[in-house]
Each structure stands twice: as structure tokens, then as C-alpha cells.
Amino acid sequence: MNGVVIIDKGEGWTSHDVVAKLRGLLREKRIGHGGTLDPMATGVLPVFVGRATRAVEFCESFDKEYIAGLRLGLVTDTQDTTGTILSTSPVSAARQDVEDILRRFTGAQEQIPPMYSAVKIGGKRLYELARRGIETARAPRPVTISTLELLEMSGSDILLRVVCSKGTYIRTLCHDIGQALGCGGAMFSLRRTRAGSFQLQDAVTLADIEALASAGKLQELLKPVDALFDAYPTVVIDARQKAKCLNGAEFSVSAADGLYRVYDENHVFLMLGRAGNGVMRTVKSFFEV
């Protein structure tokens, strides 16, 4: 089996749990996911099966969209409501105060990874140190938050829509917004609604997959791997060009400079390629060897 399945991950599951479950259901060892979700988080988790695992790195780098719940007046060690409460504070911020602060967190910026994260420092995962009560200095990392919108506000609970780059920690964003408002804040919910071009409406639950497995219809779930690259134009190559493509060699094309989905004359997806100065070069191949 080869292709991409979009999972609507349930709360309490790790991304690794989902992959392990699918290995059993699909009877395929080559399975990987395109962007980790914490157990607390739900929503879009693209999972790549078989030959499609070669595309995981591209999905991880795409932007993501989330709906996040932020509880003001609460600070925890994990920056979300699953952690130990460190402090509570009264909340006096009005809707306009929140909207004004959100503008400060929009655009390119630097974010310090949370201690409860899988980032490695000195060969140790930060969460391993945090569980031993050790806090260490972390270098800030560049992230971009292209959209930060206040959807709802009810008392001290607010709902945010966030569109952000790879590597953005939404619970850290929630924590930092709370700090900027002077009352602290912790994330109480998180749902990923988009990862690259994969939308929540395209997703299925693990229960859906189990039902289809029982009916022998799992293949119907898999999207072709080229769906990941549907933002790029296509190039169809002839037999001579294909022979070079299959050998990993560059070949001449009549195409403007840029990235392309490359197909043979039977519309079989061969690779993601980059054209430049009339020559096509392989970025990543996806054909059967």
C-alpha cells in the first residue's frame, strides 16, 4: 500500500501511537507521520504509507492551522492545563486588550521552546530534564505566525485561530500571550485544522479505518502522494526524458524555472523536480525501483 491518509487524531493518543496502530491495520512497516501532535491535541495528522514516506519531510515543513483554547490567569509547568499549576492570577483583560496584544505576536519572531518538549540539548530531550526537575537555558528559535485571530472570549477563556510555520509551539504562544497580558495563561485545548494542503474535512478517525479494514476497503482511504504537491504545476515527460529521470540524471525541459510534479506519458507520478535554465533536476523521486 502506498499513499497518504489524513487522520483526525483523538485526544490521549501520541502521534507514535497512531503510527503503531496503522502498522497493524495496514500490515505495512513503512509508515511515518507529517508533524507531531501532543496527546492533548486533536485534529489533522497526515500519515504516509509505503513509498509515500519519502514525502514526510515536505509535509513537516508546511505551515499549519490550529484552533487553540487559552485560559488566562493560570500558569503551569507544561504551559497547558495538563501540567502542575505554578500560579493563578485575577484576569482584568478585556477583548480589546487581548486583540491589541495579539498584534504583537503576529509575524516573524523568536520563540523559546518549552521545557516539556522533545527538543534535544546536550543529547538529552528537554522533557527528560523537566521530569527530573531540571530547567536549562534554551536558545530562541525563529518562527512565523502569519495569522493570529481572536475567535471567542468568555470570561478568562479565549479561542484563537493560529496559522504558523514549522516548529511553532502553540502552548508556548499561549503562555507568552498570558505573560504579556500580565496575568499568565495556559493552553486548555488544541485542534489542528490544516497541515499544508490537508484539511480537517479530509480526515478520518481510527475507528473509521478499523471499519474499512473489516470491510477490506482500506485502499480507498489512501490519497496519492502527489496530492501533497498539488500547489505545483505539472510536467509530462516522454520516454527519453523518463529514462534519464529513472537514472537520477537531469534532462532538458521546456518549462519556466521552479518546482514541478513530473509525470510520464501514462500519468504516473515520478518525482518532484526543479526546473532551471531549461534543465529538470530531481528534488525527490517517488517511482518504484
Stockholm file with secondary structure:
# STOCKHOLM 1.0

chainA/1-289         MNGVVIIDKGEGWTSHDVVAKLRGLLREKRIGHGGTLDPMATGVLPVFVGRATRAVEFCESFDKEYIAGLRLGLVTDTQDTTGTILSTSPVSAARQDVEDILRRFTGAQEQIPPMYSAVKIGGKRLYELARRGIETARAPRPVTISTLELLEMSGSDILLRVVCSKGTYIRTLCHDIGQALGCGGAMFSLRRTRAGSFQLQDAVTLADIEALASAGKLQELLKPVDALFDAYPTVVIDARQKAKCLNGAEFSVSAADGLYRVYDENHVFLMLGRAGNGVMRTVKSFFEV
#=GR chainA/1-289 SS CCEEEEEEECTTCCHHHHHHHHHHHHTCSCEEESSCCCTTCEEEEEEEEGGGGGGHHHHHHSCEEEEEEEEETEEETTSBTTSCEEEECCCCCCHHHHHHHHHHTSEEEEECCCSSSCCEETTEEHHHHHHTTCCCCCCCEEEEEEEEEEEEEETTEEEEEEEECTTCCHHHHHHHHHHHHTSCEEEEEEEEEEETTEEGGGCBCHHHHHHHHHTTCGGGGCBCGGGGGTTSCEEECCHHHHHHHHTTCCEECCCCSEEEEEECTTCCEEEEEEEETTEEEEEEECSCC
#=GC SS_cons         CCEEEEEEECTTCCHHHHHHHHHHHHTCSCEEESSCCCTTCEEEEEEEEGGGGGGHHHHHHSCEEEEEEEEETEEETTSBTTSCEEEECCCCCCHHHHHHHHHHTSEEEEECCCSSSCCEETTEEHHHHHHTTCCCCCCCEEEEEEEEEEEEEETTEEEEEEEECTTCCHHHHHHHHHHHHTSCEEEEEEEEEEETTEEGGGCBCHHHHHHHHHTTCGGGGCBCGGGGGTTSCEEECCHHHHHHHHTTCCEECCCCSEEEEEECTTCCEEEEEEEETTEEEEEEECSCC
//
